[in-house]
Amino acid sequence: MISCTPSNPVPEHTKVTLTCKAQAYPTTITYAIYKDGVLLQDSQSLVLHDIQLNNKGKYYCTARNVFGRRTSDIIDLSVTCKLLLLSKSV
């Protein structure tokens, strides 16, 4: 399982934490986190500080032990940006 804090969609310039969790025996589990099919890091969690629009994408994780490997569902991370209204002098 992969979870996202805060929940999706995520406002631009916030901190996002993706966390992987698995139940297995033996409990020695190796985790990996991917974005759009590319390995980001071998870790149970990923922290994205000051998230940007280019951080949007499909994230998932894998959990592996001596008996095999499982892949989580995908989180399609959406990043929203603030709309700036510029006033025009007349």
One Martini backbone bead per residue (centre of mass of N, CA, C, O) as a GRO file, in nm:
protein
   90
    1MET     BB    1   0.099   0.035   0.020
    2ILE     BB    2   0.014   0.377  -0.068
    3SER     BB    3   0.068   0.707   0.067
    4CYS     BB    4  -0.066   1.050   0.104
    5THR     BB    5   0.083   1.354   0.248
    6PRO     BB    6  -0.133   1.502   0.159
    7SER     BB    7  -0.397   1.487  -0.012
    8ASN     BB    8  -0.540   1.457  -0.307
    9PRO     BB    9  -0.459   1.731  -0.410
   10VAL     BB   10  -0.159   1.930  -0.427
   11PRO     BB   11  -0.018   2.203  -0.328
   12GLU     BB   12   0.191   2.416  -0.412
   13HIS     BB   13   0.463   2.438  -0.183
   14THR     BB   14   0.450   2.166  -0.042
   15LYS     BB   15   0.459   1.894   0.171
   16VAL     BB   16   0.536   1.552   0.075
   17THR     BB   17   0.430   1.217   0.176
   18LEU     BB   18   0.543   0.895   0.093
   19THR     BB   19   0.402   0.573   0.195
   20CYS     BB   20   0.502   0.243   0.271
   21LYS     BB   21   0.309  -0.069   0.317
   22ALA     BB   22   0.367  -0.398   0.471
   23GLN     BB   23   0.275  -0.745   0.501
   24ALA     BB   24   0.510  -0.987   0.642
   25TYR     BB   25   0.673  -1.316   0.616
   26PRO     BB   26   0.914  -1.196   0.681
   27THR     BB   27   0.972  -0.859   0.810
   28THR     BB   28   1.192  -0.830   0.600
   29ILE     BB   29   1.184  -0.527   0.415
   30THR     BB   30   1.206  -0.399   0.082
   31TYR     BB   31   1.197  -0.075  -0.052
   32ALA     BB   32   1.039   0.103  -0.337
   33ILE     BB   33   1.029   0.409  -0.533
   34TYR     BB   34   0.812   0.531  -0.796
   35LYS     BB   35   0.815   0.726  -1.111
   36ASP     BB   36   0.700   0.648  -1.402
   37GLY     BB   37   0.898   0.374  -1.370
   38VAL     BB   38   1.111   0.524  -1.186
   39LEU     BB   39   1.357   0.508  -0.974
   40LEU     BB   40   1.411   0.695  -0.677
   41GLN     BB   41   1.408   0.492  -0.412
   42ASP     BB   42   1.532   0.304  -0.133
   43SER     BB   43   1.228   0.323   0.043
   44GLN     BB   44   0.947   0.381   0.254
   45SER     BB   45   1.000   0.695   0.205
   46LEU     BB   46   0.891   1.019   0.061
   47VAL     BB   47   1.016   1.354   0.047
   48LEU     BB   48   0.855   1.655  -0.074
   49HIS     BB   49   0.982   1.958  -0.103
   50ASP     BB   50   0.838   2.194  -0.253
   51ILE     BB   51   0.620   2.137  -0.456
   52GLN     BB   52   0.582   2.080  -0.804
   53LEU     BB   53   0.451   2.035  -1.112
   54ASN     BB   54   0.683   1.813  -1.186
   55ASN     BB   55   0.569   1.602  -0.953
   56LYS     BB   56   0.378   1.491  -1.122
   57GLY     BB   57   0.232   1.154  -1.106
   58LYS     BB   58   0.317   0.807  -1.095
   59TYR     BB   59   0.302   0.635  -0.790
   60TYR     BB   60   0.502   0.364  -0.647
   61CYS     BB   61   0.552   0.047  -0.476
   62THR     BB   62   0.784  -0.186  -0.335
   63ALA     BB   63   0.789  -0.518  -0.185
   64ARG     BB   64   1.060  -0.715  -0.032
   65ASN     BB   65   1.146  -1.058   0.007
   66VAL     BB   66   1.242  -1.389   0.006
   67PHE     BB   67   0.942  -1.461  -0.144
   68GLY     BB   68   0.914  -1.162  -0.280
   69ARG     BB   69   0.703  -0.936  -0.481
   70ARG     BB   70   0.526  -0.621  -0.443
   71THR     BB   71   0.274  -0.404  -0.583
   72SER     BB   72   0.127  -0.122  -0.577
   73ASP     BB   73  -0.069   0.102  -0.614
   74ILE     BB   74  -0.155   0.396  -0.774
   75ILE     BB   75  -0.049   0.735  -0.751
   76ASP     BB   76  -0.202   1.026  -0.889
   77LEU     BB   77  -0.030   1.304  -0.876
   78SER     BB   78  -0.155   1.624  -0.794
   79VAL     BB   79  -0.088   1.968  -0.887
   80THR     BB   80  -0.158   2.280  -0.754
   81CYS     BB   81  -0.212   2.617  -0.844
   82LYS     BB   82  -0.191   2.946  -0.806
   83LEU     BB   83  -0.383   3.218  -0.882
   84LEU     BB   84  -0.280   3.515  -1.045
   85LEU     BB   85  -0.391   3.847  -1.016
   86LEU     BB   86  -0.354   4.110  -1.235
   87SER     BB   87  -0.348   4.441  -1.231
   88LYS     BB   88  -0.479   4.716  -1.420
   89SER     BB   89  -0.410   5.018  -1.516
   90VAL     BB   90  -0.627   5.314  -1.620
   0.00000   0.00000   0.00000
